[in-house]
Amino acid sequence: MITRLPGIADTGQVTLLLAPNRALNRRQVRRAVWELSLAALFVAAVAAWGGDVFAPLFTLIVIPVVAVAFWLVWRSGDRRERITLDTDQVRIEQVPSRGRAVSTFPAAWTRVRVLDRGDGHQHVVLTAHGRVQEVGQCLGDDERMQLSRWLGNLLSGRSGWRDG
């Protein structure tokens, strides 16, 4: 999901907030885990009634594993990127930071490229002065292409690069 945050009109600053799409909120994830747990316990009870005495034990082991997996996947949706373009520089920061430093590129020399690394996905990278930074890793493929077009349009007025 790409959100364009309101900027200061006088400075020409543009801020894009990149975030993964979340289908469920915290309450809905808890409810989904609860319902899956009840369904697993029901199946285990039916299996135990049919003679499989290990099904309830296995279910009591699986339920916490599934709950932790759901929680970890949901938490990975907290990562965001903030790309700020002003007249002088392009600033990329991870939110929350997770120990990564903020990257800055001079706006006049920053170029947007789309790379195919052989994994079936297109990767959007910003390059300047030999430095390369991938942006939009948390986005889907269509959103990455939209991001590359937006960044290309936003930087075209600030840089001397012409793609041909």
N, C-alpha and C positions, 0 to 999 in steps of 0.2 A: 504494500500500500504506500503510495507516494502522496504526501501532503505538502502543499506549498503554504508555508507559514507567512503571515502578514509581515512585511518588512517595512523599513523606514523609506518612504517614498523619495525623500531628498537625496539620500546617499546611493540609491540604486541597488541596495542590498537585497538579495534573494536567498531565502532559506528553504531547503527541501528536507523534510523529515521522512526517512525511509523506515518502514516497519513491516514485519510479516503479517499476513492476514490471520486473524484468530477467529475460529468458528465458535468457540465456547468461552464463556467467562469462568471465573474461579468456581462459582456456585454450580454451574452446569457441569464442569469437570468432576466435581465431587459427587454430583448426582449420578453421572454416567458410571463412575467407579463403583458407587453403591449398588446401582442396578446390575452391573456386570457381576459383582460379588454375590448378589442374591441369586442370579441365574446360575452361577457356577456352583453355589451351595445346593440349589435345587437339583441340578444334574448329578452332583455327587451323592445326594441323598437317594435319588432314583437308582444310581449305579450300585450304591451300598445295599439297597433293598433287593437288587438283582443278584447280589453275591460278591460284588467287588468291594472288599473291605478296605482296600487302600485308597479308593477314590476320595473319601473325605479328608484323609491325611494329605494327599497330593493337592487337593483344593485349598487347604489351609496354608500350604506353602506357596501356591501360585498366586493367590489373591494379593498378598503384600507385594510380590514382584510386579504384578500388573499395575497396582496402585502407584508404586514408585516410578515405573516406566511412564505412566500417564503424567505424573507430576513433573518428571524431568523434561518430557516433550513440551508440556505446557509452559514451563519456565524458560525454555529456549526461545519462546516467543517474546521475551522481554527485551531482546537485543534490538537496538535501533541505530541508525546512522543519521547524523545531521550534516548536511552539506550546505555551507554558506558561501555564496559568491558575492563579492563586492568589487569595487573598481580595481583593487590592487591584487587580491588573492582569492584562491579557492581554499576553503578550510573544511577538512573532513574530520569528524570526531565520532567516536563510538559512545553510545549511551546505553547502559552504564559503561564506564571506561574500561573495566576489566584489565587494567594495567597497560593499556595501549595509549601511546602518546597521540596527540592531535597532529595530523598531517596538514601541511600548508603547501600550496603550489602557487607560483605567480600566475595571475589570470592571463597575462599577455602571452605566456608560453605554454599554457595547459592545453592539451589535446585529448579529445575523447576518442577512444578506440573500442571496438567490439572484437573480442578474440574468441575463437573456437578452439578449445584445448582438448578436443577429442572425447569429452565426457558426455556429449549430447546436449550441452547447454552453451549458451552464449554468455560471455563474461564481459562486463563493462569495466574498462580501466581508464584511469586518468594518467597521462604521462607528461613530464616536463623535466628538462635538464637531466635525463637519464634515470629519473626516478619513476616508478610505476606503482600505482595503488588501485586495487580493485574496489569498486563500490557496488552497492546493491546486492550483496551476497544473500541477503535475507528475502529477496524478491523472487517472484516467479519469472519465467522466461519472457512473457509478454510485457510485464512491468519493467524488466531490464531494458527491453528495446525502447519502451516509452521513455525511460530515464535517459538512455543514450541520446535520443532525439531532443529531449528537453535540455540536457546539458550542452549538447552541440549548439542549439539555438541560443541559449543563454551566453555561451562563451564566444559565439561568432561575432558579437558586437564588441567584445573585450579583447580579442586576440587578432593576430595577423595571420593565423592559420587558415588555409583554404583547402578543403578536401576536393579532390578532383577525380 
